[in-house]
């Protein structure tokens, strides 16, 4: 067997070093995964403890002298349960307005407009439209 040259022996030493360092790197990464999981569990536990301390039950506010009464109803106004203080005459209930789009000024529904413009689709005629199937007179 011929003696190894200086370059060949250095190359063999470097390959051995690479093998040892690669193994050490794999071991270090495995250990880092384990410690990372442990650290995440500790952090989550601390955060849960902080949240548990900050979540104190808040007592409901006590309202004295208030009772619900069906107020008198005027034409076109729905009955609404309105809180009324004792000894105070109930006023006209405040009713949330129902916001509607209403009929367009042209008098045709959206489906009629789409048909006139030659657009596809739509959701059928509006309930007030005279072209609804059940309200048609002509065949």
Protein Blocks (a to p, Z undefined) as FASTA:
>chain_A
ZZddfklmmmmmmmmmmmmmmmmmmmmmmmmmmmmmmmmmmmmmmmmmmmmmmmccdddd
ddehiacddddddehiacddddddehiacddddddddddebjafkopafklmmmmnopge
debjafklckbfklpfbZZ
